[in-house]
Amino acid sequence: MTSLPTTSARAQLAGLAADPTFPGPWPYARGTNDLAGARPAAVLVLFGVLDDLAADHDAQALAVAQDLDVLLLARATTLRSHAGQVAFPGGRAEEGESPVDAALREATEETGLDPSGVDVLGTFAELPMPASNHRVTPVLGWWDRPTPVGVVDPAESAHVFRAPVADLLDPRRRVTTVLRRGGQAWRGPGFQVVDGELTHLVWGFTAGILEAMFDHLGWTEEWDRGRELELS
């Protein structure tokens, strides 16, 4: 497949950042959507052109070239909160810090990226993360000048990688995750991502943002939502 111009993807992402209807009512929180008393945090949702690994899947959306990617990391399994989960770079905002500054600082600390190469396209509305009592602002960025990334602190991150978006959209890699706690069951989107010899499952808050974005942009491909994966 010939690589398509990634400027079309960038333009669509910029339009999404300016769309007041996105993301709308948030269905992915486990618990209350009340943001009162929650601690402010921010994540960097960073798209760019993949440097050395093209997607295996030919996406149907014309904006999604094989070399369009998004930056993700696997959190250390020793962390008290969200241990081992795949996430966007990010974390709690410091006193007086804006969401953009917090997202870029955390991404630099976690992945080693150079923030001067990131073009911030905009921010989304605060989203609830009741499991850790945070209200999270997703900061959408385009990687104008990519720099090498990797694990900076093994106590924080186990793996830093760039996932081809076309692979995330591959219906064969989509699942509905099921988390059971206290007699309740929460179902949500899941993406199975292969990076080298590692296979990661993207679920929870991060998968919710990705699915909401892909649906709103018209990038989502039809997949079997009845294919469920139980989470331990």
C-alpha positions as CSV (number, residue, x, y, z in Angstrom):
1,M,0.0,0.0,0.0
2,T,1.3,3.4,-0.9
3,S,1.6,5.8,2.0
4,L,-1.0,8.5,1.8
5,P,-0.4,12.1,2.8
6,T,-0.5,12.4,6.5
7,T,-1.4,16.1,6.3
8,S,-5.0,14.9,5.8
9,A,-4.9,13.1,9.1
10,R,-3.3,16.1,10.8
11,A,-6.1,18.3,9.4
12,Q,-8.8,16.0,10.6
13,L,-7.2,15.8,14.1
14,A,-7.0,19.6,14.2
15,G,-10.6,19.8,13.3
16,L,-11.5,17.4,16.0
17,A,-9.6,19.5,18.6
18,A,-11.8,22.5,17.6
19,D,-15.1,20.5,17.6
20,P,-17.2,21.6,20.6
21,T,-19.4,18.5,20.3
22,F,-16.4,16.1,21.0
23,P,-16.3,14.0,23.1
24,G,-19.8,14.5,24.3
25,P,-21.2,12.4,27.2
26,W,-18.5,10.1,28.5
27,P,-19.5,6.5,28.8
28,Y,-16.2,4.9,29.8
29,A,-15.8,5.9,33.5
30,R,-16.0,3.1,36.1
31,G,-18.0,5.0,38.8
32,T,-19.4,8.5,39.0
33,N,-18.8,11.2,36.3
34,D,-18.7,13.8,39.0
35,L,-15.5,15.9,38.7
36,A,-15.9,17.7,42.0
37,G,-12.9,17.0,44.3
38,A,-11.0,15.1,41.6
39,R,-7.4,16.0,41.1
40,P,-6.4,17.6,37.8
41,A,-4.3,15.6,35.4
42,A,-3.4,15.7,31.7
43,V,-2.3,13.2,29.0
44,L,-0.6,13.8,25.7
45,V,-2.4,12.2,22.8
46,L,0.4,12.4,20.2
47,F,0.1,11.4,16.6
48,G,2.8,11.5,14.0
49,V,4.6,9.7,11.2
50,L,6.0,6.4,12.3
51,D,9.8,6.3,11.8
52,D,10.7,2.6,11.1
53,L,7.6,0.4,11.4
54,A,4.7,0.5,9.0
55,A,1.3,-1.0,9.8
56,D,0.4,-4.5,8.8
57,H,-3.2,-3.5,8.1
58,D,-4.5,-1.4,5.2
59,A,-7.0,0.9,6.8
60,Q,-10.2,1.9,5.0
61,A,-10.0,5.5,6.1
62,L,-8.1,7.6,3.5
63,A,-6.5,9.8,6.2
64,V,-4.9,6.8,7.9
65,A,-1.7,6.0,6.1
66,Q,0.4,3.0,7.0
67,D,2.9,5.3,8.7
68,L,0.5,7.2,10.9
69,D,1.1,6.4,14.6
70,V,0.2,7.3,18.1
71,L,2.6,7.3,21.1
72,L,1.8,4.9,24.0
73,L,3.5,3.4,27.0
74,A,3.0,0.4,29.3
75,R,3.0,1.5,32.9
76,A,5.3,-0.4,35.3
77,T,3.7,-3.3,37.0
78,T,4.9,-2.1,40.4
79,L,2.8,1.1,40.4
80,R,0.0,1.5,42.9
81,S,-2.5,2.9,40.3
82,H,-3.2,1.4,36.9
83,A,-0.2,-0.9,37.1
84,G,0.8,-2.5,33.9
85,Q,-1.8,-0.7,31.8
86,V,-1.1,0.8,28.4
87,A,-1.7,4.6,28.5
88,F,-0.9,7.9,26.9
89,P,2.1,9.7,28.5
90,G,0.8,12.0,31.2
91,G,0.0,12.4,34.9
92,R,-1.1,14.7,37.6
93,A,-0.8,18.5,37.1
94,E,1.4,20.5,39.4
95,E,0.1,23.5,41.3
96,G,-0.7,26.3,38.8
97,E,0.3,24.2,35.8
98,S,-1.8,24.3,32.7
99,P,-3.0,21.0,31.1
100,V,-0.7,21.5,28.1
101,D,2.3,22.2,30.3
102,A,1.5,19.2,32.4
103,A,1.1,16.8,29.5
104,L,4.3,17.9,27.8
105,R,6.3,17.8,31.1
106,E,5.0,14.3,31.9
107,A,5.6,13.0,28.4
108,T,9.2,14.3,28.5
109,E,9.8,12.7,31.9
110,E,8.2,9.4,30.9
111,T,9.4,9.0,27.3
112,G,12.3,11.4,26.8
113,L,10.7,13.2,23.8
114,D,11.7,16.7,22.9
115,P,8.6,18.9,23.5
116,S,9.8,21.5,21.1
117,G,8.9,19.1,18.3
118,V,5.3,18.8,19.3
119,D,2.6,21.0,17.8
120,V,-0.3,21.2,20.2
121,L,-3.5,21.1,18.2
122,G,-5.8,21.7,21.2
123,T,-7.3,20.2,24.3
124,F,-10.5,18.2,24.9
125,A,-12.9,18.7,27.8
126,E,-11.9,17.3,31.2
127,L,-12.8,13.6,31.5
128,P,-13.5,11.7,34.7
129,M,-11.2,8.9,35.9
130,P,-13.0,7.8,39.1
131,A,-10.7,4.8,39.7
132,S,-7.9,7.1,40.6
133,N,-9.9,10.2,41.5
134,H,-8.6,12.4,38.7
135,R,-10.2,14.7,36.1
136,V,-8.0,14.3,33.0
137,T,-7.6,16.8,30.2
138,P,-6.5,15.1,26.9
139,V,-4.0,17.3,25.0
140,L,-4.0,16.5,21.3
141,G,-0.6,16.9,19.6
142,W,1.0,16.4,16.2
143,W,4.7,15.3,16.2
144,D,6.2,17.8,13.7
145,R,9.8,16.8,14.6
146,P,9.9,13.3,16.1
147,T,12.7,12.5,18.5
148,P,13.8,9.2,19.9
149,V,11.7,7.9,22.8
150,G,12.1,5.1,25.3
151,V,11.8,4.2,29.0
152,V,13.3,6.9,31.1
153,D,12.4,5.6,34.6
154,P,11.7,1.8,34.8
155,A,9.8,2.5,38.1
156,E,7.2,4.4,36.0
157,S,7.2,2.8,32.6
158,A,8.0,-0.7,31.3
159,H,7.8,0.0,27.6
160,V,7.4,3.0,25.3
161,F,6.3,2.5,21.8
162,R,4.6,4.0,18.7
163,A,1.5,2.1,17.6
164,P,0.4,2.2,13.9
165,V,-3.1,3.7,13.9
166,A,-4.1,1.4,11.0
167,D,-3.3,-1.6,13.2
168,L,-5.4,-0.2,16.0
169,L,-8.3,0.0,13.5
170,D,-7.8,-3.6,12.3
171,P,-11.1,-5.4,13.2
172,R,-9.1,-8.6,13.9
173,R,-7.4,-6.7,16.8
174,R,-10.5,-5.2,18.4
175,V,-12.2,-6.7,21.4
176,T,-14.8,-5.8,24.0
177,T,-13.1,-6.0,27.4
178,V,-15.1,-7.1,30.4
179,L,-14.0,-6.2,34.0
180,R,-16.0,-7.7,36.9
181,R,-15.8,-6.2,40.3
182,G,-18.2,-6.6,43.3
183,G,-20.9,-8.2,41.3
184,Q,-20.8,-5.6,38.5
185,A,-19.4,-5.9,35.0
186,W,-18.0,-3.0,33.0
187,R,-17.6,-3.4,29.2
188,G,-15.4,-1.2,27.1
189,P,-13.3,-1.1,24.0
190,G,-10.0,-2.9,23.6
191,F,-7.2,-2.8,21.1
192,Q,-4.6,-5.6,20.8
193,V,-1.3,-4.0,19.7
194,V,1.8,-6.0,18.6
195,D,5.1,-4.2,19.0
196,G,8.0,-6.5,18.1
197,E,7.7,-9.6,20.4
198,L,5.4,-7.9,22.8
199,T,1.6,-7.8,22.6
200,H,-0.2,-5.1,24.5
201,L,-3.9,-4.7,25.4
202,V,-5.1,-1.1,25.3
203,W,-8.3,-0.8,27.4
204,G,-10.0,1.4,29.9
205,F,-9.6,5.2,29.8
206,T,-7.0,5.2,27.0
207,A,-9.0,2.8,24.8
208,G,-12.1,5.0,25.4
209,I,-10.4,8.1,24.1
210,L,-9.1,6.3,21.0
211,E,-12.4,4.7,20.2
212,A,-14.2,8.1,20.7
213,M,-11.7,9.8,18.4
214,F,-11.8,7.1,15.7
215,D,-15.6,7.0,15.8
216,H,-16.0,10.8,15.5
217,L,-13.4,11.0,12.7
218,G,-15.1,8.2,10.7
219,W,-12.0,6.0,10.9
220,T,-13.5,3.1,12.7
221,E,-14.0,-0.1,10.8
222,E,-16.7,-2.6,11.5
223,W,-15.7,-5.2,14.0
224,D,-17.2,-7.9,16.1
225,R,-18.3,-6.2,19.4
226,G,-19.4,-9.6,20.7
227,R,-15.8,-10.8,20.9
228,E,-15.2,-10.4,24.6
229,L,-12.1,-10.6,26.6
230,E,-12.3,-11.1,30.4
231,L,-9.9,-9.0,32.4
232,S,-8.4,-10.5,35.6
